[in-house]
């Protein structure tokens, strides 16, 4: 405004000067000098009026600018005061953060010192009081687990609540929480639950430590079994002894589209084909099923006349071998028991898969050694089936003697192969219908040694080879090839010797017809203590008499 006004006045002045100059110049030319006084006076008055107005406007503008500057100065002063206050708040907040950091470090240190063997409740109480210093609205804490419950501070209507199983934790607050306060207190709740549950689990493990030790030793015994039915029976007995309150336990396998369930009844193993119930449901869904109260499970098939309260069916499949391990109890099934069942189901499924493979390999193995035996019998048609009959006799005598299954199996293998050395004896000698010459008999007597040499070529069959070598030794020491006597002769060889002699006497031979059983038994009795072991012979005679 001022700048424009000044330009306007300057323009007017210049215009007036030019105008008056024009008039004055004309008058001067006319010689009238006095005529200049009037225009000059008018010009002076006019200029004075414009100057005064211009100064007034200028003053007004200066006042306005001064007021604006004053207002801005006041705003700047207020802003400076605000910045000073913010700085003071930041300094106070920094000090508070240092205090909070120290308190949080103390809480974390307390958490890090936790020992699962020690009751965690006193420590959680200490953490509560430390947290209360951090979060002002925190007023109370309530903790519960299977062992005990505690309450600290004051209870209010506003609370945070967490639970896991039998454990629960509540935090009470005096007002609505801000978001960060709520997140922090929830983390405290989660830690409290974790610690209480961890301590309970530790106590449960310690409580069941002996049970766990027995379970491991029982599993070692179980996994040494080579027959499936015997294995299942041991598992069922083990489950009954392992978990108190067992009403029923079962092992179920899916075979040829049917569920075959094994269970104990009056201490004896029985088998049924199930079509409904919790076991069938587990197979259908291929999932574990746990029923805390069987009355809430409509599909539960109760065969215990109402004694069952809870049941668990654990499903596991390994290499196309599905299995369900089930227990039913008259009380609640614990987490520890469920974990144990899951571990056992896994072990059993793997073992059954391996057992199935083992049975196939074992079958193939026996078919192979029977083929070797058959190769010998092709040279001596009169002895057809002899080796397998000797194997059956030897196996049964060994079982009646109470020998371990591994020994019984070793005896059967050796019995099947006992004459394998005859493959090296001339067929003419083996099939000769008349009495053998001394030289021919000496050749026949070499078959145990030949058999040993053949069998020893098979890795891990050195014990079988030794049994075959000595199956013609006599208890008195007059046998061959080494003239061993008494207990110098392997036990297995002594058993096979009796079975071999009995079948040889009761079978047709090229040089004679088969004896009747009575005559054969009489010959065995006469040679007790000389050719055959007296103790083994008693058991063998009792068995042969009942054939």
Buried (B, 14 or more C-beta within 10 A) or exposed (E): EBEEBEEEBEEBBEEBEEEBEEEBEEBEEEEEEEBBEEBEEEBEEEBEEBEEEBEEBBEEEEEEEEEEEEEEEEEEEEEEEEEEEEEEEEEEEEEEEEEEEEBBEBBEEBBEEBEBEEEBBEBBBEBBEBBBEBBEBBBBBBBBBEEEEBEBBEEEEBBBEBEEEEBBBBBBBBEEBEEEBBEBBBEBBEBBBBBBBEBBBBBBBEEBEEBBEBBEEBBEEBBEBBEBEEBBBBBBBBBBEBBEBBBBBBBBBBEEEEBBBBBBEEEEBEEBEBEEBBBBBBBEEEEBBBBEEBEEBEEBBBBEEEEBBBBBBBBBBBEEBBBBBBBBBBEEBBEBBBBBBBBBBBBBBBBBBBBBEEEEEEEEEBEEBBEBBEEBBEBBEBBBEBBBBBBBBBBBBBBEBEBEBEBBBBBBBBBBBBBBBBBBBEEEBBBBEEEBEEEBEEBBBBBBBBBBBBBBEEEEBEBBBBBBBBBBBBBBBEBBBBEBBEEEBBBBBBBBBBBBBBBBBBBEBEEEEBBEBEEBBEBBEEBBEEBBBEEBBEBBBEBBEEE
